[in-house]
Amino acid sequence: NAQFDSAERLEIAETGLNGIVAGSSGTLEITAFDFANELDTEVKVGVDDAVSIADLAGETATTDDTGTASFSFTETSAGSYSITVENADKPDFSAEASVTVVAAPIDASGPNGEAGAISAVSAPTAGAGASGTIEVKGTDRFGNPVEGAVLSVSDNGGIAGLPNGTQVSTNASGIAEFNFTE
């Protein structure tokens, strides 16, 4: 009877689940153990339907000869995701893990040549002799803000207080603030 033979404990290998780059593949590995704490094979493991990573929602896999079941996924939205897996025969036996997806670099391109973008968030706001700020946003090819990207001025548009070559890093929101005085 599967109810008595099926895994009593599930463990998720947390290696490689933090810092997955948006658009890259990740693998979730689950190991099943029986009541005697030995590896359990042929256990059907399911991913909770409520998971935000679309590739995983409702998926199932069966543990192999090493007691391991694997799920592969690709997520394009940066963020933290909580994933719950359960023994399909005994849903009370479950495990939870966290997956963190980070933005891809702005200059990383996809298989069809698509790339990130740099776009103005605000236009210059200063007048003659006044200080001002230009905000520029850097995103990856999926629209995620890129933190820590170094952006530089290639054409200052005639703003004397903002020399070409000026560099600023983007913040957690993907925004770089170029300050100047006209």
N, CA, C and O of each residue as an XYZ file, in Angstrom:
728
protein
N       0.844     -1.182      0.000
C       0.000      0.000      0.000
C       0.881      1.234      0.000
O       1.745      1.383      0.864
N       0.671      2.111     -0.953
C       1.504      3.319     -1.098
C       1.404      4.230      0.108
O       2.354      4.950      0.416
N       0.262      4.214      0.803
C       0.107      5.085      1.971
C       1.118      4.715      3.058
O       1.560      5.587      3.806
N       1.491      3.431      3.156
C       2.433      3.022      4.189
C       3.863      2.998      3.679
O       4.803      3.122      4.463
N       4.038      2.840      2.369
C       5.377      2.750      1.804
C       5.932      4.102      1.397
O       7.139      4.224      1.191
N       5.112      5.100      1.277
C       5.533      6.372      0.729
C       6.325      7.214      1.723
O       6.229      7.026      2.936
N       7.096      8.132      1.193
C       8.031      8.949      1.976
C       7.376      9.652      3.158
O       6.258     10.162      3.077
N       8.115      9.657      4.252
C       7.696     10.335      5.476
C       8.344     11.708      5.601
O       7.890     12.544      6.383
N       9.421     11.943      4.821
C      10.137     13.222      4.918
C      10.683     13.597      3.546
O      11.181     12.748      2.807
N      10.580     14.877      3.218
C      11.135     15.415      1.983
C      12.126     16.504      2.335
O      11.881     17.310      3.233
N      13.240     16.530      1.633
C      14.236     17.590      1.800
C      14.523     18.214      0.451
O      14.650     17.521     -0.558
N      14.625     19.546      0.449
C      14.950     20.268     -0.781
C      16.400     20.721     -0.704
O      16.798     21.369      0.263
N      17.193     20.383     -1.721
C      18.581     20.848     -1.786
C      18.559     22.339     -2.094
O      18.063     22.745     -3.146
N      19.083     23.151     -1.201
C      19.017     24.614     -1.356
C      20.171     25.172     -2.185
O      20.236     26.380     -2.413
N      21.065     24.327     -2.629
C      22.207     24.772     -3.417
C      21.758     25.328     -4.760
O      21.010     24.682     -5.493
N      22.216     26.520     -5.070
C      21.941     27.122     -6.372
C      20.571     27.754     -6.525
O      20.200     28.128     -7.638
N      19.804     27.887     -5.446
C      18.467     28.459     -5.564
C      18.437     29.960     -5.311
O      17.404     30.598     -5.513
N      19.544     30.530     -4.876
C      19.600     31.969     -4.637
C      20.525     32.628     -5.651
O      21.670     32.213     -5.825
N      20.015     33.658     -6.316
C      20.820     34.369     -7.294
C      20.715     33.816     -8.700
O      21.611     34.035     -9.515
N      19.641     33.105     -9.002
C      19.423     32.625    -10.363
C      19.154     33.853    -11.241
O      18.306     34.679    -10.904
N      19.851     33.972    -12.333
C      19.705     35.126    -13.226
C      18.432     34.968    -14.054
O      18.190     33.910    -14.635
N      17.623     36.021    -14.104
C      16.370     36.007    -14.865
C      16.607     35.463    -16.269
O      17.544     35.872    -16.954
N      15.753     34.543    -16.686
C      15.874     33.928    -18.001
C      16.762     32.710    -18.039
O      16.818     32.020    -19.057
N      17.474     32.419    -16.931
C      18.330     31.237    -16.850
C      17.557     30.085    -16.218
O      16.556     30.295    -15.534
N      18.032     28.882    -16.453
C      17.378     27.704    -15.887
C      17.822     27.472    -14.452
O      18.969     27.732    -14.088
N      16.897     26.982    -13.651
C      17.188     26.568    -12.289
C      16.662     25.164    -12.095
O      15.786     24.714    -12.835
N      17.191     24.470    -11.105
C      16.747     23.110    -10.815
C      16.440     22.972     -9.336
O      17.242     23.354     -8.483
N      15.294     22.434     -9.049
C      14.853     22.163     -7.693
C      14.975     20.660     -7.500
O      14.332     19.892     -8.215
N      15.807     20.222     -6.525
C      16.001     18.798     -6.273
C      15.438     18.443     -4.907
O      15.751     19.086     -3.905
N      14.598     17.404     -4.880
C      13.952     16.952     -3.657
C      14.388     15.521     -3.391
O      14.369     14.677     -4.287
N      14.781     15.257     -2.147
C      15.140     13.905     -1.741
C      14.078     13.405     -0.775
O      13.680     14.117      0.147
N      13.618     12.165     -0.993
C      12.575     11.563     -0.156
C      13.191     10.505      0.756
O      14.078      9.754      0.350
N      12.699     10.461      2.006
C      13.149      9.484      2.998
C      11.938      8.749      3.561
O      10.879      9.345      3.758
N      12.098      7.444      3.820
C      10.997      6.671      4.379
C      10.988      6.781      5.905
O      11.764      7.540      6.485
N      10.094      6.008      6.554
C       9.940      6.079      8.009
C      11.210      5.667      8.747
O      11.409      6.070      9.893
N      12.081      4.865      8.107
C      13.337      4.424      8.717
C      14.483      5.380      8.371
O      15.645      5.085      8.649
N      14.152      6.528      7.761
C      15.128      7.544      7.369
C      16.075      7.068      6.261
O      17.210      7.534      6.159
N      15.592      6.134      5.435
C      16.363      5.658      4.292
C      15.800      6.301      3.028
O      14.632      6.687      2.986
N      16.633      6.412      2.006
C      16.185      7.001      0.740
C      14.981      6.233      0.213
O      14.946      5.004      0.271
N      14.012      6.951     -0.293
C      12.778      6.332     -0.764
C      12.635      6.570     -2.268
O      12.685      7.711     -2.727
N      12.458      5.502     -3.023
C      12.325      5.593     -4.478
C      10.859      5.467     -4.885
O      10.016      5.024     -4.106
N      10.579      5.864     -6.116
C       9.240      5.762     -6.696
C       8.186      6.544     -5.906
O       7.023      6.143     -5.847
N       8.596      7.651     -5.308
C       7.665      8.519     -4.586
C       7.255      9.646     -5.519
O       8.104     10.328     -6.094
N       5.955      9.839     -5.666
C       5.450     10.926     -6.500
C       5.461     12.210     -5.662
O       4.813     12.302     -4.619
N       6.222     13.201     -6.157
C       6.357     14.486     -5.474
C       5.684     15.546     -6.330
O       5.875     15.582     -7.545
N       4.905     16.400     -5.704
C       4.205     17.451     -6.436
C       4.562     18.830     -5.922
O       4.881     19.003     -4.746
N       4.506     19.813     -6.813
C       4.730     21.210     -6.433
C       3.369     21.842     -6.204
O       2.446     21.663     -6.998
N       3.254     22.576     -5.118
C       2.008     23.272     -4.776
C       1.567     24.152     -5.939
O       2.390     24.837     -6.547
N       0.286     24.137     -6.247
C      -0.264     24.938     -7.343
C      -0.112     26.437     -7.122
O      -0.154     27.208     -8.081
N       0.062     26.859     -5.875
C       0.086     28.288     -5.567
C       1.442     28.947     -5.824
O       1.578     30.155     -5.633
N       2.426     28.194     -6.246
C       3.756     28.752     -6.475
C       3.707     29.780     -7.610
O       2.977     29.609     -8.586
N       4.489     30.840     -7.466
C       4.471     31.931     -8.453
C       5.310     31.646     -9.701
O       5.151     32.324    -10.716
N       6.178     30.675     -9.639
C       6.995     30.331    -10.800
C       6.148     29.426    -11.693
O       5.897     28.267    -11.365
N       5.717     29.975    -12.818
C       4.748     29.297    -13.678
C       5.212     27.919    -14.132
O       4.399     27.002    -14.240
N       6.512     27.757    -14.401
C       7.025     26.468    -14.873
C       6.832     25.356    -13.840
O       6.831     24.178    -14.198
N       6.668     25.715    -12.564
C       6.592     24.714    -11.502
C       5.184     24.424    -10.995
O       4.936     23.329    -10.490
N       4.272     25.353    -11.113
C       2.935     25.214    -10.525
C       2.255     23.921    -10.964
O       2.033     23.695    -12.154
N       1.930     23.085     -9.997
C       1.202     21.855    -10.272
C       2.012     20.732    -10.880
O       1.448     19.680    -11.184
N       3.298     20.903    -11.071
C       4.147     19.862    -11.674
C       4.360     18.697    -10.702
O       4.312     18.880     -9.485
N       4.594     17.506    -11.245
C       4.912     16.330    -10.439
C       6.120     15.615    -11.032
O       6.397     15.713    -12.227
N       6.826     14.899    -10.173
C       7.963     14.075    -10.601
C       8.054     12.900     -9.636
O       7.549     12.969     -8.516
N       8.687     11.840    -10.066
C       8.847     10.644     -9.239
C      10.309     10.470     -8.877
O      11.191     10.629     -9.720
N      10.565     10.138     -7.600
C      11.950      9.957     -7.161
C      12.587      8.775     -7.887
O      11.931      7.775     -8.178
N      13.879      8.917     -8.171
C      14.626      7.900     -8.901
C      15.304      6.928     -7.933
O      14.950      6.866     -6.755
N      16.290      6.166     -8.443
C      16.994      5.173     -7.630
C      17.766      5.780     -6.465
O      18.106      5.078     -5.513
N      18.046      7.086     -6.535
C      18.767      7.751     -5.442
C      17.805      8.481     -4.502
O      18.238      9.205     -3.606
N      16.497      8.287     -4.709
C      15.504      8.941     -3.866
C      15.285     10.402     -4.203
O      14.708     11.147     -3.411
N      15.746     10.817     -5.384
C      15.693     12.225     -5.768
C      14.732     12.470     -6.924
O      14.699     11.713     -7.894
N      13.956     13.536     -6.805
C      13.098     14.014     -7.887
C      13.580     15.422     -8.240
O      13.953     16.186     -7.350
N      13.576     15.771     -9.521
C      14.066     17.076     -9.968
C      13.007     17.805    -10.780
O      12.237     17.204    -11.530
N      12.997     19.116    -10.602
C      12.120     19.998    -11.374
C      12.991     21.104    -11.952
O      13.744     21.746    -11.220
N      12.894     21.332    -13.260
C      13.622     22.432    -13.896
C      12.652     23.571    -14.168
O      11.470     23.350    -14.435
N      13.167     24.789    -14.096
C      12.307     25.951    -14.322
C      13.122     27.105    -14.871
O      14.345     27.136    -14.734
N      12.434     28.055    -15.494
C      13.025     29.301    -15.961
C      12.078     30.414    -15.553
O      10.897     30.388    -15.899
N      12.590     31.387    -14.822
C      11.765     32.519    -14.380
C      12.372     33.797    -14.936
O      13.592     33.960    -14.932
N      11.526     34.702    -15.414
C      12.016     35.951    -15.996
C      11.795     37.163    -15.098
O      12.360     38.227    -15.350
N      10.987     37.018    -14.058
C      10.732     38.140    -13.147
C      11.610     38.033    -11.911
O      11.557     37.043    -11.181
N      12.423     39.067    -11.683
C      13.275     39.082    -10.500
C      12.413     39.130     -9.247
O      11.356     39.760     -9.232
N      12.876     38.459     -8.197
C      12.152     38.464     -6.924
C      12.430     37.212     -6.132
O      13.186     36.340     -6.560
N      11.805     37.133     -4.967
C      11.922     35.956     -4.097
C      10.635     35.154     -4.188
O       9.535     35.705     -4.158
N      10.794     33.856     -4.300
C       9.658     32.950     -4.447
C       9.736     31.856     -3.402
O      10.813     31.323     -3.136
N       8.614     31.520     -2.814
C       8.527     30.424     -1.859
C       7.901     29.240     -2.592
O       6.865     29.374     -3.242
N       8.547     28.082     -2.475
C       8.074     26.887     -3.175
C       7.807     25.795     -2.154
O       8.651     25.504     -1.307
N       6.635     25.194     -2.239
C       6.279     24.075     -1.369
C       6.097     22.837     -2.227
O       5.384     22.861     -3.230
N       6.754     21.746     -1.819
C       6.575     20.455     -2.482
C       5.970     19.502     -1.465
O       6.155     19.660     -0.258
N       5.243     18.509     -1.967
C       4.606     17.556     -1.056
C       4.623     16.165     -1.653
O       4.716     15.982     -2.867
N       4.529     15.184     -0.757
C       4.373     13.806     -1.164
C       2.949     13.701     -1.706
O       1.991     13.969     -0.981
N       2.802     13.315     -2.966
C       1.470     13.269     -3.584
C       0.549     12.263     -2.902
O      -0.670     12.436     -2.914
N       1.117     11.212     -2.305
C       0.305     10.219     -1.594
C      -0.009     10.643     -0.169
O      -1.011     10.219      0.408
N       0.850     11.478      0.394
C       0.687     11.943      1.773
C       0.955     13.438      1.819
O       2.046     13.851      2.212
N      -0.010     14.255      1.428
C       0.202     15.704      1.338
C       0.651     16.374      2.637
O       1.181     17.485      2.606
N       0.447     15.715      3.767
C       0.905     16.289      5.041
C       2.423     16.313      5.141
O       2.983     17.048      5.954
N       3.091     15.508      4.314
C       4.550     15.484      4.307
C       5.033     16.398      3.189
O       4.928     16.075      2.006
N       5.568     17.550      3.595
C       5.965     18.551      2.614
C       7.273     19.214      3.031
O       7.773     18.994      4.134
N       7.806     20.012      2.147
C       9.027     20.784      2.411
C       8.894     22.105      1.679
O       8.172     22.210      0.687
N       9.592     23.102      2.172
C       9.510     24.438      1.582
C      10.918     24.973      1.335
O      11.842     24.719      2.108
N      11.055     25.706      0.259
C      12.342     26.336     -0.073
C      12.079     27.715     -0.646
O      10.969     28.038     -1.067
N      13.124     28.510     -0.650
C      13.051     29.858     -1.213
C      13.957     29.927     -2.434
O      15.079     29.421     -2.418
N      13.461     30.557     -3.487
C      14.226     30.768     -4.712
C      14.326     32.273     -4.920
O      13.327     32.988     -4.834
N      15.542     32.750     -5.196
C      15.732     34.170     -5.475
C      16.223     34.330     -6.910
O      17.241     33.763     -7.306
N      15.474     35.115     -7.676
C      15.827     35.398     -9.071
C      16.283     36.854     -9.134
O      15.599     37.751     -8.640
N      17.444     37.077     -9.745
C      17.993     38.432     -9.874
C      17.957     38.876    -11.332
O      17.930     38.049    -12.243
N      17.956     40.180    -11.540
C      17.941     40.729    -12.898
C      19.194     40.315    -13.665
O      20.272     40.167    -13.089
N      19.034     40.136    -14.948
C      20.173     39.877    -15.829
C      20.891     41.205    -16.066
O      20.294     42.263    -15.865
N      22.153     41.177    -16.487
C      22.841     42.426    -16.814
C      22.115     43.179    -17.940
O      21.463     42.569    -18.788
N      22.238     44.489    -17.932
C      21.587     45.306    -18.963
C      22.033     44.885    -20.361
O      21.221     44.841    -21.285
N      23.328     44.573    -20.519
C      23.845     44.263    -21.854
C      23.718     42.794    -22.243
O      24.166     42.402    -23.321
N      23.109     41.967    -21.373
C      22.915     40.558    -21.722
C      21.799     40.455    -22.753
O      20.727     41.034    -22.576
N      22.050     39.723    -23.823
C      21.017     39.600    -24.857
C      20.449     38.194    -24.863
O      21.100     37.232    -24.454
N      19.223     38.104    -25.336
C      18.532     36.826    -25.418
C      18.835     36.114    -26.716
O      19.617     36.605    -27.531
N      18.222     34.959    -26.917
C      18.500     34.148    -28.104
C      18.112     34.832    -29.413
O      18.636     34.486    -30.471
N      17.204     35.793    -29.348
C      16.785     36.503    -30.558
C      17.360     37.906    -30.631
O      16.883     38.745    -31.395
N      18.410     38.162    -29.813
C      19.071     39.456    -29.845
C      18.447     40.509    -28.957
O      18.954     41.629    -28.888
N      17.349     40.181    -28.268
C      16.733     41.171    -27.395
C      17.668     41.482    -26.222
O      18.348     40.595    -25.706
N      17.691     42.744    -25.812
C      18.603     43.170    -24.752
C      17.876     44.081    -23.783
O      16.717     44.443    -23.987
N      18.584     44.441    -22.724
C      18.044     45.367    -21.743
C      17.943     46.762    -22.332
O      18.215     46.977    -23.513
N      17.545     47.712    -21.485
C      17.351     49.072    -21.973
C      17.797     50.091    -20.943
O      17.807     49.829    -19.740
N      18.159     51.245    -21.439
C      18.456     52.398    -20.597
C      17.503     53.481    -21.067
O      17.478     53.834    -22.246
N      16.719     54.003    -20.135
C      15.724     55.000    -20.525
C      15.684     56.132    -19.509
O      15.931     55.931    -18.320
N      15.366     57.326    -20.002
C      15.266     58.490    -19.125
C      14.010     58.372    -18.287
O      12.933     58.044    -18.786
N      14.170     58.646    -17.002
C      13.034     58.671    -16.100
C      12.564     60.107    -15.940
O      11.369     60.379    -15.826
N      13.534     61.025    -15.934
C      13.195     62.441    -15.808
C      14.105     63.269    -16.707
O      15.258     62.912    -16.949
N      13.575     64.357    -17.187
C      14.351     65.282    -18.016
C      15.095     66.243    -17.096
O      14.726     66.393    -15.931
N      16.145     66.899    -17.610
C      16.862     67.879    -16.781
C      15.884     68.928    -16.243
O      14.958     69.344    -16.939
N      16.105     69.349    -14.992
C      15.160     70.273    -14.362
C      15.789     71.587    -13.921
O      15.116     72.382    -13.265
N      17.032     71.848    -14.246
C      17.702     73.065    -13.768
C      17.690     74.155    -14.834
O      17.528     73.889    -16.025
N      17.865     75.374    -14.374
C      18.039     76.505    -15.271
C      19.469     77.007    -15.133
O      20.262     76.416    -14.400
N      19.802     78.072    -15.814
C      21.161     78.626    -15.777
C      21.599     78.899    -14.341
O      20.910     79.583    -13.584
N      22.769     78.346    -13.981
C      23.340     78.546    -12.653
C      22.709     77.697    -11.566
O      23.120     77.780    -10.409
N      21.731     76.890    -11.907
C      21.047     76.057    -10.918
C      21.506     74.606    -11.030
O      22.015     74.174    -12.063
N      21.312     73.869     -9.941
C      21.635     72.439     -9.928
C      20.432     71.642    -10.386
O      19.287     72.063    -10.221
N      20.706     70.500    -10.956
C      19.618     69.646    -11.420
C      20.010     68.188    -11.404
O      21.156     67.839    -11.121
N      19.063     67.355    -11.707
C      19.268     65.909    -11.729
C      18.582     65.325    -12.950
O      17.478     65.728    -13.315
N      19.251     64.375    -13.571
C      18.637     63.570    -14.623
C      18.630     62.146    -14.097
O      19.673     61.615    -13.716
N      17.466     61.530    -14.076
C      17.364     60.142    -13.646
C      17.255     59.250    -14.876
O      16.494     59.520    -15.805
N      18.045     58.173    -14.848
C      18.061     57.216    -15.947
C      17.870     55.831    -15.339
O      18.462     55.517    -14.307
N      17.045     55.004    -15.977
C      16.753     53.670    -15.457
C      17.365     52.606    -16.358
O      17.286     52.688    -17.583
N      17.975     51.609    -15.728
C      18.528     50.471    -16.453
C      17.723     49.222    -16.145
O      17.516     48.887    -14.979
N      17.265     48.528    -17.186
C      16.506     47.287    -17.008
C      17.110     46.175    -17.852
O      17.783     46.425    -18.851
N      16.854     44.937    -17.426
C      17.303     43.801    -18.230
C      16.280     43.547    -19.338
O      15.302     44.285    -19.456
N      16.492     42.526    -20.135
C      15.627     42.282    -21.294
C      14.209     41.869    -20.909
O      13.327     41.800    -21.765
N      13.985     41.592    -19.610
C      12.657     41.222    -19.136
C      11.962     42.379    -18.421
O      10.839     42.232    -17.937
N      12.643     43.543    -18.358
C      12.067     44.704    -17.703
C      12.368     44.807    -16.219
O      11.838     45.690    -15.545
N      13.211     43.920    -15.695
C      13.596     43.980    -14.287
C      14.612     45.097    -14.083
O      15.528     45.237    -14.895
N      14.480     45.904    -13.016
C      15.494     46.932    -12.748
C      16.831     46.266    -12.407
O      16.867     45.257    -11.702
N      17.926     46.837    -12.911
C      19.260     46.278    -12.683
C      19.990     47.145    -11.666
O      20.220     48.331    -11.900
N      20.350     46.547    -10.541
C      21.094     47.253     -9.501
C      22.594     47.121     -9.764
O      23.071     46.064    -10.177
N      23.330     48.205     -9.521
C      24.789     48.173     -9.617
C      25.360     48.308    -11.015
O      26.567     48.154    -11.200
N      24.520     48.593    -12.008
C      25.028     48.799    -13.367
C      25.674     50.186    -13.435
O      25.116     51.159    -12.928
N      26.835     50.270    -14.054
C      27.516     51.559    -14.203
C      27.097     52.165    -15.534
O      27.393     51.626    -16.600
N      26.399     53.303    -15.452
C      25.958     54.009    -16.648
C      26.838     55.236    -16.834
O      27.245     55.863    -15.856
N      27.132     55.579    -18.074
C      27.977     56.745    -18.321
C      27.359     57.650    -19.391
O      26.607     57.201    -20.256
N      27.697     58.922    -19.302
C      27.197     59.924    -20.243
C      28.023     59.831    -21.522
O      29.246     59.971    -21.493
N      27.350     59.597    -22.638
C      28.074     59.567    -23.908
C      27.830     60.851    -24.702
O      28.662     61.240    -25.522
N      26.707     61.501    -24.463
C      26.401     62.783    -25.111
C      25.624     63.616    -24.102
O      24.472     63.316    -23.786
N      26.269     64.668    -23.599
C      25.653     65.465    -22.533
C      24.580     66.431    -23.021
O      23.989     67.140    -22.206
N      24.314     66.481    -24.294
C      23.258     67.327    -24.830
C      23.467     68.813    -24.571
O      22.510     69.587    -24.555
N      24.714     69.206    -24.370
C      25.017     70.614    -24.160
C      24.949     71.066    -22.705
O      25.066     72.260    -22.427
N      24.765     70.148    -21.788
C      24.743     70.505    -20.361
C      26.193     70.580    -19.888
O      26.845     69.553    -19.701
N      26.685     71.781    -19.700
C      28.099     71.989    -19.369
C      28.494     71.325    -18.056
O      29.630     70.867    -17.926
N      27.606     71.260    -17.096
C      27.925     70.687    -15.786
C      27.822     69.183    -15.732
O      27.900     68.591    -14.656
N      27.645     68.553    -16.891
C      27.541     67.096    -16.955
C      28.464     66.592    -18.066
O      28.013     66.305    -19.175
N      29.757     66.489    -17.758
C      30.722     66.113    -18.800
C      30.485     64.707    -19.352
O      30.073     63.796    -18.633
N      30.757     64.561    -20.644
C      30.735     63.224    -21.233
C      31.698     62.341    -20.449
O      32.759     62.801    -20.026
N      31.337     61.084    -20.253
C      32.172     60.146    -19.499
C      31.807     60.066    -18.027
O      32.302     59.182    -17.328
N      30.953     60.964    -17.530
C      30.509     60.892    -16.132
C      29.830     59.549    -15.902
O      28.995     59.131    -16.704
N      30.183     58.862    -14.803
C      29.624     57.547    -14.512
C      28.875     57.551    -13.184
O      29.311     58.166    -12.210
N      27.745     56.857    -13.164
C      26.938     56.697    -11.963
C      26.401     55.261    -11.960
O      26.051     54.721    -13.009
N      26.340     54.645    -10.769
C      25.784     53.290    -10.643
C      24.295     53.349    -10.333
O      23.820     54.261     -9.657
N      23.577     52.367    -10.835
C      22.138     52.283    -10.573
C      21.889     51.771     -9.155
O      22.681     51.001     -8.612
N      20.777     52.211     -8.566
C      20.394     51.760     -7.226
C      19.519     50.504     -7.331
O      19.385     49.927     -8.411
N      18.927     50.085     -6.211
C      18.112     48.866     -6.191
C      16.903     48.957     -7.122
O      16.378     47.929     -7.551
N      16.460     50.162     -7.437
C      15.331     50.353     -8.354
C      15.782     50.494     -9.800
O      14.968     50.751    -10.687
N      17.092     50.325    -10.042
C      17.641     50.444    -11.393
C      17.840     51.885    -11.826
O      18.076     52.140    -13.007
N      17.752     52.840    -10.901
C      17.857     54.270    -11.230
C      19.259     54.799    -10.953
O      19.827     54.568     -9.885
N      19.804     55.510    -11.931
C      21.076     56.231    -11.759
C      20.727     57.728    -11.801
O      20.029     58.181    -12.709
N      21.214     58.486    -10.820
C      20.941     59.924    -10.759
C      22.187     60.690    -11.149
O      23.202     60.636    -10.454
N      22.111     61.403    -12.257
C      23.200     62.244    -12.710
C      22.906     63.655    -12.238
O      21.946     64.279    -12.691
N      23.729     64.162    -11.326
C      23.563     65.527    -10.793
C      24.473     66.475    -11.561
O      25.588     66.112    -11.933
N      23.993     67.685    -11.793
C      24.772     68.666    -12.556
C      24.396     70.081    -12.135
O      23.383     70.310    -11.473
N      25.237     71.015    -12.536
C      24.940     72.438    -12.371
C      25.142     73.089    -13.728
O      26.185     72.915    -14.357
N      24.148     73.837    -14.176
C      24.260     74.480    -15.496
C      24.980     75.795    -15.363
O      25.178     76.494    -16.357
